[in-house]
Amino acid sequence: MNETPPSTFEKSGQIKFASFGRRVVATIIDELVFAPALLILFYSFGGAGSSSASALLFSSLITSVANLAYQIFFIFRYGQTLGNKATRTMVLNPQGEIPDLVSAIKRVLVLISSQLLNAVGASSFTVALTITDSLSMLVNRDRQTIHDRIAHTYVVILENKPSL
């Protein structure tokens, strides 16, 4: 397996990688913060109470795209979503910088792919994908998930208060 070479901040020994629990809490916070907007979008595009499979699919895709945009914007612009900010974690590249746009897109596309697949009815596969992605950090010395490895990113604990 190709491992990402040690980063500048890894060599310094001053960076602590975020734990599984901290990352789960950040994800839950993001979902709770974003849930009202997603529900509004879902209902606005006919997702609830509709017997039409196409309306349900369309509203699911709209909410997935909105979540995708939220994640990409905050990771690319600030290196952290609102959940990361609350848990004092940040997404960085191997140089210890905020990821560029391409890395943010790669990272989020893998992360959100389970939502997109679920929207088209592949729910059993999405559960397996989500669990595998999340648990993969437990067997990686840098606590990287699959989406982190693909995008060459790390989630680290901030020692000082973040400035979002």
LOPADREN-814804 format. One line per field, with one value per residue: x, y, z of N, C-alpha, C, O in turn; residue number from 1. Coordinates in pm, 1 decimal. Layout:
BEGIN
n_x: c(X|...) $
n_y: c(Y|...) $
n_z: c(Z|...) $
ca_x: c(X|...) $
ca_y: c(Y|...) $
ca_z: c(Z|...) $
c_x: c(X|...) $
c_y: c(Y|...) $
c_z: c(Z|...) $
o_x: c(X|...) $
o_y: c(Y|...) $
o_z: c(Z|...) $
num: c(NUM|...) $
END
This chain:
BEGIN
n_x: c(84.8|54.1|191.3|141.1|407.2|585.9|466.9|552.4|455.5|422.3|682.3|770.8|653.2|467.1|204.0|-116.2|-314.6|-661.9|-891.2|-1097.9|-1344.5|-1364.0|-1381.6|-1620.6|-1801.4|-1769.6|-1878.2|-2143.8|-2224.2|-2202.5|-2404.0|-2630.6|-2630.1|-2664.1|-2895.6|-3159.6|-3159.2|-3128.7|-3366.4|-3556.0|-3487.2|-3536.5|-3816.2|-3907.0|-3850.8|-4027.0|-3982.5|-4099.1|-4395.4|-4455.7|-4558.3|-4421.9|-4145.8|-3947.0|-3959.6|-3885.3|-3625.6|-3506.6|-3525.5|-3366.2|-3119.0|-3075.6|-3047.0|-2817.3|-2628.1|-2629.2|-2522.1|-2273.6|-2167.1|-2156.0|-1965.0|-1734.8|-1691.3|-1636.9|-1415.1|-1225.1|-1210.4|-1170.4|-1053.9|-1191.1|-1508.2|-1817.0|-1861.4|-1601.0|-1483.3|-1616.4|-1521.2|-1259.7|-1085.3|-906.6|-872.2|-593.0|-332.2|-43.9|161.5|86.3|-102.5|-415.2|-628.5|-615.2|-852.3|-900.7|-820.7|-1002.8|-1241.4|-1201.6|-1183.4|-1434.1|-1609.7|-1567.3|-1642.3|-1911.6|-2016.2|-2151.9|-2396.6|-2494.9|-2512.7|-2698.7|-2918.9|-2991.0|-3077.6|-2900.3|-2867.0|-2769.5|-2506.9|-2406.4|-2405.8|-2210.5|-1991.2|-1968.8|-1916.6|-1676.5|-1509.1|-1508.0|-1411.5|-1163.1|-972.7|-894.0|-700.2|-480.9|-183.0|-177.0|-431.6|-602.8|-886.3|-1039.4|-1123.3|-957.4|-704.0|-723.5|-748.7|-517.7|-509.2|-518.8|-670.9|-644.3|-581.9|-649.6|-441.1|-459.2|-726.7|-939.2|-970.2|-1229.5) $
n_y: c(-118.5|222.0|459.2|784.8|1012.5|1105.5|1399.8|1750.4|1847.8|1606.4|1517.6|1705.7|1632.4|1762.7|1758.9|1628.7|1365.2|1354.7|1173.6|878.7|903.9|1184.4|1266.2|1145.8|1285.3|1542.8|1497.2|1433.3|1678.2|1840.7|1721.9|1775.2|2056.2|2110.1|1976.2|2109.3|2277.8|2084.7|1940.5|2133.7|2174.5|1914.2|1882.2|2096.2|2020.5|1818.1|1574.5|1460.8|1294.1|1238.5|1021.4|969.9|821.8|951.9|1216.0|1179.0|1075.4|1294.9|1499.2|1383.4|1377.7|1653.7|1737.0|1591.4|1706.6|1966.3|1920.6|1828.0|2062.4|2229.5|2090.8|2090.1|2367.6|2465.3|2305.8|2366.9|2647.7|2709.7|2490.0|2346.3|2223.8|2330.8|2143.7|2043.1|2274.5|2304.0|2079.2|2132.5|2050.6|2007.7|1996.0|1910.2|1929.5|1727.1|1912.9|2061.2|2253.7|2416.4|2217.2|2218.6|2309.8|2088.4|1870.2|1898.9|1850.5|1583.2|1451.7|1501.6|1399.8|1122.3|1084.8|1168.1|1003.0|777.5|882.4|974.5|733.3|605.7|762.3|673.6|423.2|220.5|116.2|-92.5|-133.2|122.0|144.9|-43.1|74.7|322.3|236.8|91.9|298.2|474.9|311.1|244.3|421.6|334.2|144.4|268.1|441.8|718.5|784.8|809.7|808.6|632.3|829.3|1038.3|936.6|912.5|1181.7|1280.4|1395.9|1498.6|1476.0|1683.4|1769.6|2082.5|2290.1|2549.8|2790.8|2773.2|2996.1|3065.1) $
n_z: c(0.0|-82.3|116.2|243.4|243.0|544.5|696.1|731.8|976.9|1110.8|1148.1|1326.1|1559.5|1710.6|1651.5|1709.2|1612.5|1541.5|1741.7|1697.0|1834.4|1869.8|1607.8|1531.8|1694.6|1583.9|1330.7|1397.7|1507.7|1277.0|1121.3|1280.5|1282.3|1013.6|950.0|971.7|740.6|541.1|574.8|505.9|235.4|141.9|186.7|33.4|-226.6|-275.5|-142.3|85.3|166.6|-92.4|-347.2|-563.2|-705.4|-846.3|-750.4|-486.4|-521.9|-655.4|-456.7|-260.3|-389.7|-422.4|-153.0|-86.0|-257.7|-156.9|99.0|22.2|-96.0|130.5|292.9|122.1|82.4|348.7|426.4|228.8|248.8|525.7|645.8|824.5|928.2|1081.1|1279.6|1314.0|1413.3|1657.9|1792.0|1804.2|1598.0|1287.6|932.7|748.9|498.4|392.9|427.6|638.0|592.6|502.0|304.3|-59.4|-319.3|-491.6|-332.4|-120.9|-256.6|-346.0|-98.2|19.9|-173.5|-158.4|104.6|101.6|-86.9|-1.0|81.8|-161.8|-304.3|-145.7|-200.4|-450.1|-400.0|-311.2|-45.5|131.1|47.4|96.9|373.6|443.8|313.9|450.4|714.5|676.3|580.6|802.2|1016.2|922.0|1008.2|1251.8|1222.3|1125.9|1155.1|1142.3|1184.1|964.1|755.8|479.0|299.7|378.9|311.1|30.9|-40.8|65.2|326.8|673.6|993.4|1255.7|1603.0|1735.2|1917.4|2000.7|2019.9|1738.9|1454.7|1300.4) $
ca_x: c(0.0|130.9|170.9|180.3|530.6|564.1|451.3|633.8|406.2|446.9|823.1|791.1|603.6|381.0|66.3|-189.3|-422.1|-791.5|-936.7|-1222.4|-1455.8|-1370.4|-1428.4|-1762.9|-1873.3|-1768.4|-1973.8|-2278.0|-2251.7|-2228.7|-2535.7|-2732.0|-2630.9|-2709.7|-3023.5|-3275.0|-3150.5|-3154.2|-3509.4|-3626.1|-3463.8|-3602.7|-3959.9|-3930.3|-3842.0|-4125.0|-3933.3|-4185.8|-4535.7|-4470.7|-4557.8|-4339.6|-4006.5|-3857.6|-3957.1|-3805.3|-3487.3|-3460.7|-3505.3|-3250.3|-2998.7|-3058.2|-2992.4|-2680.5|-2544.8|-2616.5|-2427.6|-2144.8|-2121.3|-2122.8|-1840.1|-1624.7|-1665.3|-1573.0|-1283.1|-1136.1|-1196.5|-1124.4|-990.1|-1276.5|-1651.8|-1862.1|-1836.8|-1457.4|-1456.5|-1667.1|-1437.4|-1122.2|-1007.6|-887.9|-824.6|-471.0|-259.2|84.4|247.5|29.9|-183.6|-553.0|-628.0|-657.8|-987.5|-905.1|-816.2|-1130.7|-1342.8|-1175.5|-1214.7|-1578.1|-1679.5|-1562.7|-1719.7|-2053.3|-2060.1|-2250.0|-2526.3|-2539.9|-2553.1|-2822.6|-3025.7|-3033.1|-3128.2|-2798.0|-2847.8|-2684.9|-2368.5|-2363.9|-2377.7|-2079.9|-1891.5|-1953.9|-1850.9|-1538.2|-1437.4|-1490.6|-1329.4|-1027.6|-879.7|-850.6|-585.5|-387.3|-106.7|-208.2|-576.6|-665.8|-991.9|-1015.7|-1134.5|-835.7|-592.9|-743.0|-725.7|-391.1|-538.9|-513.0|-753.5|-558.8|-637.7|-594.4|-399.3|-512.1|-862.6|-942.5|-1028.2|-1314.5) $
ca_y: c(0.0|346.6|546.3|922.4|1037.0|1184.1|1542.5|1841.1|1851.5|1476.3|1513.9|1794.8|1564.1|1851.3|1744.9|1512.0|1330.4|1346.2|1038.1|831.2|965.2|1327.9|1280.5|1110.0|1398.8|1650.1|1459.0|1447.4|1822.3|1887.5|1673.6|1848.5|2194.8|2117.0|1904.4|2193.4|2319.6|1966.5|1909.4|2235.0|2139.8|1787.1|1907.6|2191.1|1953.3|1710.2|1447.9|1404.5|1281.7|1214.7|880.2|962.8|782.7|1052.9|1331.0|1137.4|1068.5|1431.2|1571.7|1322.5|1425.4|1796.0|1749.2|1540.8|1808.5|2077.3|1876.2|1825.3|2201.4|2274.7|2028.9|2139.0|2509.1|2486.2|2242.4|2444.5|2786.9|2722.9|2368.3|2284.9|2247.8|2378.9|2033.4|2044.4|2390.9|2274.3|1976.2|2182.0|1971.9|2074.8|1912.9|1967.0|1847.5|1682.8|2027.4|2130.4|2366.4|2386.7|2150.7|2295.2|2277.8|1951.6|1777.6|1910.6|1782.4|1438.3|1406.7|1508.2|1308.6|987.6|1090.7|1185.3|904.3|687.8|950.8|975.9|596.9|579.2|833.6|595.4|294.7|121.2|138.5|-194.2|-103.0|247.5|118.7|-109.3|174.7|418.5|169.5|63.4|425.7|526.5|223.5|231.1|506.3|263.8|60.1|354.0|516.0|861.4|794.9|852.4|727.8|613.4|959.1|1115.0|882.3|948.6|1326.3|1315.6|1489.2|1451.2|1553.4|1704.5|1843.6|2218.2|2323.3|2682.8|2809.7|2801.6|3126.0|3045.2) $
ca_z: c(0.0|-84.6|231.2|223.3|318.6|666.1|672.3|811.4|1114.5|1173.0|1188.9|1439.9|1678.5|1788.0|1605.8|1756.3|1521.8|1608.7|1773.7|1636.7|1906.8|1840.9|1469.4|1530.6|1753.8|1483.9|1226.6|1454.7|1516.1|1140.7|1079.7|1356.2|1235.9|875.3|935.7|937.5|600.1|459.1|581.6|425.3|95.0|113.2|176.3|-75.7|-356.1|-284.4|-89.4|187.8|130.5|-235.4|-385.2|-683.3|-681.1|-903.4|-658.9|-371.3|-568.3|-682.3|-330.2|-194.0|-459.5|-389.2|-16.9|-89.0|-323.0|-61.0|201.3|-47.9|-108.9|266.6|334.0|37.9|111.1|478.4|430.0|141.4|295.1|664.3|695.2|925.4|925.4|1211.6|1373.5|1344.8|1497.8|1792.0|1854.8|1796.3|1503.7|1160.0|822.9|692.3|400.9|451.2|458.6|753.6|543.7|463.8|173.2|-176.2|-363.8|-545.5|-218.2|-49.7|-337.7|-338.0|36.7|44.0|-264.8|-101.6|228.1|71.3|-186.6|58.5|76.5|-300.6|-337.8|-72.8|-270.6|-566.9|-356.0|-278.4|97.3|196.6|11.3|159.6|514.5|446.5|274.2|559.4|827.5|637.0|576.6|938.9|1099.2|867.6|1083.4|1372.4|1189.2|1055.2|1257.1|1133.0|1203.2|839.3|696.2|336.2|231.5|409.2|232.8|-110.0|-56.2|132.2|435.2|810.8|1086.0|1372.1|1714.6|1747.9|2053.7|2028.2|1971.9|1595.8|1417.5|1183.8) $
c_x: c(88.5|95.2|213.6|307.2|503.3|560.4|545.2|587.0|421.3|588.7|847.5|744.7|508.8|234.3|6.8|-303.1|-551.0|-833.2|-1066.2|-1341.7|-1473.3|-1424.2|-1576.2|-1846.3|-1879.2|-1870.6|-2117.2|-2316.3|-2282.5|-2367.9|-2647.3|-2744.2|-2695.9|-2848.0|-3142.5|-3275.1|-3180.0|-3302.1|-3591.4|-3609.6|-3541.5|-3753.4|-3992.3|-3931.1|-3926.9|-4082.4|-4024.7|-4328.7|-4559.5|-4467.7|-4471.6|-4195.3|-3911.1|-3850.1|-3871.6|-3656.9|-3430.2|-3434.1|-3387.1|-3120.2|-2970.9|-2997.1|-2849.1|-2584.9|-2524.7|-2515.8|-2286.0|-2085.5|-2078.3|-1986.1|-1720.6|-1590.1|-1588.5|-1433.9|-1183.9|-1109.8|-1129.7|-1046.7|-1071.6|-1422.5|-1691.0|-1843.0|-1690.3|-1423.9|-1498.6|-1579.8|-1289.1|-1033.0|-1001.4|-834.8|-704.4|-412.0|-124.9|181.0|196.1|-53.8|-326.3|-550.6|-671.0|-795.0|-998.1|-904.6|-946.5|-1241.3|-1324.4|-1222.4|-1365.2|-1655.1|-1679.3|-1650.6|-1869.5|-2105.3|-2163.0|-2388.9|-2581.8|-2586.2|-2683.4|-2941.6|-3075.9|-3067.9|-3026.9|-2765.0|-2760.5|-2538.0|-2319.7|-2332.1|-2239.0|-1968.3|-1864.5|-1879.7|-1703.9|-1454.6|-1407.3|-1395.3|-1186.4|-926.3|-825.1|-729.4|-477.7|-315.7|-136.5|-357.4|-648.1|-774.6|-957.4|-1024.2|-1016.9|-718.7|-603.8|-709.3|-592.2|-414.4|-529.4|-609.9|-674.7|-632.8|-570.0|-561.0|-455.2|-652.1|-861.5|-1007.9|-1106.6|-1387.7) $
c_y: c(123.7|430.5|687.3|946.4|1121.3|1333.1|1623.5|1841.2|1718.1|1469.6|1598.9|1730.4|1647.3|1841.0|1617.6|1487.6|1311.5|1200.5|1005.8|900.9|1112.6|1350.9|1245.6|1226.0|1514.9|1621.8|1475.4|1594.0|1878.2|1845.9|1749.5|1994.2|2206.3|2054.7|1995.1|2238.7|2202.3|1929.9|2007.5|2204.3|2014.1|1808.2|1999.1|2124.5|1826.6|1577.2|1382.9|1400.5|1256.6|1065.2|859.3|929.3|888.1|1176.9|1299.9|1132.7|1208.2|1507.6|1514.6|1370.0|1572.2|1811.3|1696.6|1642.2|1928.0|2042.6|1872.6|1966.7|2257.9|2222.5|2084.1|2282.7|2526.5|2422.7|2323.5|2584.2|2797.3|2601.4|2298.6|2320.5|2301.7|2270.7|2023.5|2159.5|2362.6|2172.2|2011.3|2089.5|2046.5|1975.8|1982.9|1873.3|1805.8|1796.7|2106.9|2250.4|2320.4|2323.4|2243.6|2244.7|2134.0|1849.6|1780.5|1837.4|1631.3|1383.3|1397.3|1415.1|1165.6|982.5|1092.2|1079.3|808.5|751.5|950.0|837.1|559.3|644.8|756.1|450.8|187.2|125.6|34.8|-167.6|21.9|229.2|55.0|-10.5|273.4|357.7|142.4|190.6|475.5|442.1|209.5|316.5|436.3|174.3|137.7|440.4|665.7|889.6|850.2|753.7|707.9|746.9|1050.6|1067.2|919.4|1095.7|1371.8|1423.7|1418.2|1535.6|1560.6|1782.6|1979.7|2244.4|2458.0|2694.0|2844.3|2936.0|3112.0|3171.9) $
c_z: c(0.0|35.7|194.0|303.4|443.3|635.4|761.0|955.4|1185.1|1228.0|1312.4|1569.9|1761.8|1749.1|1662.6|1659.1|1601.0|1627.7|1700.1|1701.2|1875.6|1700.0|1456.9|1586.1|1654.3|1373.7|1275.8|1463.3|1377.8|1094.3|1151.2|1310.3|1098.5|854.5|903.8|790.7|507.2|459.0|498.7|277.3|55.6|94.1|59.0|-212.4|-361.8|-228.3|10.7|137.4|-17.3|-262.8|-508.9|-647.5|-735.1|-814.2|-536.7|-407.0|-589.4|-552.6|-253.0|-258.2|-428.1|-250.0|-10.4|-150.5|-229.6|48.3|145.2|-55.5|27.2|307.8|254.5|71.9|241.2|487.1|347.3|197.1|432.5|717.4|802.0|902.5|1063.0|1318.6|1412.5|1438.3|1642.5|1865.5|1851.7|1713.9|1370.7|1057.7|759.3|588.2|462.8|486.0|578.8|715.7|515.8|324.6|59.8|-220.0|-414.7|-431.5|-139.7|-125.4|-330.2|-203.4|58.4|-50.0|-212.2|23.2|199.7|-25.7|-129.4|58.7|-64.8|-344.1|-268.7|-143.2|-392.0|-529.6|-322.0|-129.9|167.1|170.1|83.4|307.1|527.7|412.8|387.4|678.0|795.9|637.1|717.6|1022.3|1049.0|943.2|1207.7|1348.0|1114.4|1157.5|1257.7|1148.2|1080.4|798.3|549.2|263.2|262.7|323.2|85.6|-133.8|2.0|237.1|569.6|892.3|1215.6|1480.3|1721.6|1894.3|2095.1|1971.9|1823.4|1567.1|1288.6|1149.2) $
o_x: c(186.8|-20.6|311.1|315.6|408.2|641.3|608.4|668.9|432.3|611.9|934.5|790.2|473.0|149.6|70.7|-379.3|-550.0|-812.5|-1134.2|-1429.7|-1585.5|-1502.1|-1648.8|-1950.3|-1983.5|-1941.0|-2202.4|-2429.0|-2377.6|-2440.6|-2747.8|-2854.3|-2771.9|-2911.0|-3221.1|-3379.2|-3248.5|-3357.1|-3685.2|-3706.8|-3603.9|-3811.6|-4094.3|-4003.1|-3901.4|-4141.0|-4027.7|-4375.8|-4674.3|-4385.0|-4450.7|-4131.3|-3805.4|-3743.4|-3795.2|-3572.7|-3318.4|-3331.0|-3314.9|-3023.0|-2855.6|-2904.9|-2767.1|-2473.7|-2415.5|-2433.5|-2190.3|-1968.0|-1976.2|-1900.7|-1618.1|-1472.9|-1486.2|-1344.1|-1071.0|-996.7|-1043.4|-981.6|-1025.5|-1455.7|-1606.0|-1812.4|-1657.8|-1345.2|-1425.7|-1566.4|-1204.0|-921.8|-1080.9|-761.3|-712.5|-438.3|-95.4|272.5|255.3|-74.5|-354.0|-478.7|-751.6|-847.2|-1095.1|-980.8|-995.4|-1324.9|-1421.6|-1291.9|-1416.1|-1756.0|-1780.4|-1724.4|-1945.9|-2226.3|-2252.0|-2488.5|-2701.1|-2687.4|-2767.6|-3051.6|-3191.2|-3085.5|-3065.1|-2648.4|-2683.3|-2454.7|-2204.5|-2240.2|-2159.8|-1862.8|-1748.9|-1790.4|-1616.8|-1342.4|-1294.2|-1308.3|-1098.0|-807.0|-721.7|-663.0|-393.2|-380.8|-123.0|-403.6|-742.6|-756.8|-857.3|-942.7|-980.4|-643.6|-503.8|-648.5|-556.7|-349.2|-531.7|-628.9|-642.7|-731.4|-447.5|-643.6|-493.7|-691.5|-789.9|-1090.5|-1056.5|-1464.6) $
o_y: c(130.0|468.2|706.4|905.7|1199.3|1384.5|1570.8|1835.4|1715.0|1422.4|1567.9|1768.0|1607.4|1908.1|1512.5|1578.9|1259.3|1116.3|1094.3|951.3|1159.8|1443.2|1308.7|1260.2|1579.0|1712.4|1526.0|1630.6|1954.7|1925.5|1784.3|2048.3|2299.1|2078.4|1960.8|2237.7|2218.4|1892.8|1968.0|2207.6|2008.7|1758.5|1981.0|2166.8|1738.0|1474.9|1260.2|1494.1|1253.9|992.2|746.5|999.6|911.6|1237.4|1384.3|1180.5|1237.0|1573.7|1589.3|1399.1|1610.9|1890.7|1751.5|1661.4|1984.6|2126.1|1909.9|1987.1|2325.9|2299.1|2120.3|2316.4|2594.9|2480.0|2346.4|2632.5|2882.4|2609.6|2202.1|2432.2|2316.1|2301.4|1998.8|2143.7|2393.4|2178.6|1931.4|2055.0|2136.8|1883.1|2099.5|1753.0|1845.8|1777.5|2207.9|2339.9|2200.8|2370.6|2334.7|2148.2|2064.9|1752.9|1676.0|1770.4|1558.5|1281.9|1297.3|1357.3|1096.0|886.2|1023.9|1067.4|762.9|682.1|927.7|824.3|490.0|589.5|771.6|366.3|71.4|137.4|71.4|-178.4|27.6|292.6|95.0|-12.0|304.2|420.4|167.1|191.4|513.4|495.6|167.8|286.5|475.7|132.8|78.5|506.0|731.9|1002.0|928.2|632.1|760.8|775.3|1133.3|1148.3|954.1|1130.2|1489.1|1528.2|1295.4|1653.7|1458.8|1851.5|1989.7|2222.9|2477.9|2615.4|2936.3|2984.1|3143.3|3174.5) $
o_z: c(73.8|53.5|121.4|419.3|446.3|558.2|852.6|1047.2|1307.6|1339.3|1393.7|1677.9|1872.6|1808.2|1664.1|1627.2|1712.4|1540.4|1648.1|1631.5|1857.0|1676.2|1380.1|1529.9|1641.5|1329.0|1202.9|1429.9|1361.8|1035.0|1089.3|1300.7|1071.1|751.4|815.4|725.1|406.2|355.3|429.6|201.8|-50.4|-2.4|-7.4|-302.8|-443.5|-263.6|20.4|72.8|-61.7|-208.3|-553.6|-569.3|-676.5|-803.5|-489.8|-330.9|-546.6|-540.0|-186.9|-188.5|-409.3|-231.6|63.2|-101.2|-223.7|85.8|213.1|-25.1|37.2|352.3|312.4|88.5|244.1|548.8|390.7|192.0|453.9|821.5|863.0|862.8|1150.9|1433.8|1528.6|1531.6|1736.8|1987.8|1890.9|1753.9|1344.9|1091.9|720.6|589.2|575.4|566.0|616.8|797.7|507.2|236.5|79.2|-164.1|-383.5|-434.8|-96.7|-64.8|-310.1|-196.6|108.9|-9.6|-220.8|44.0|267.9|-44.7|-201.2|38.1|-85.5|-413.0|-325.7|-145.2|-432.1|-617.3|-305.2|-92.4|255.7|260.1|126.4|359.1|613.1|476.2|416.5|734.8|879.3|687.6|748.1|1091.1|1123.9|942.1|1261.6|1443.0|1047.2|1238.9|1360.6|1128.2|1092.3|805.4|500.8|175.4|179.1|269.0|22.7|-235.1|-10.0|237.0|577.9|863.4|1277.0|1454.0|1714.5|1983.1|2210.3|1885.7|1783.6|1644.8|1180.6|1053.1) $
num: c(1|2|3|4|5|6|7|8|9|10|11|12|13|14|15|16|17|18|19|20|21|22|23|24|25|26|27|28|29|30|31|32|33|34|35|36|37|38|39|40|41|42|43|44|45|46|47|48|49|50|51|52|53|54|55|56|57|58|59|60|61|62|63|64|65|66|67|68|69|70|71|72|73|74|75|76|77|78|79|80|81|82|83|84|85|86|87|88|89|90|91|92|93|94|95|96|97|98|99|100|101|102|103|104|105|106|107|108|109|110|111|112|113|114|115|116|117|118|119|120|121|122|123|124|125|126|127|128|129|130|131|132|133|134|135|136|137|138|139|140|141|142|143|144|145|146|147|148|149|150|151|152|153|154|155|156|157|158|159|160|161|162|163|164) $
END
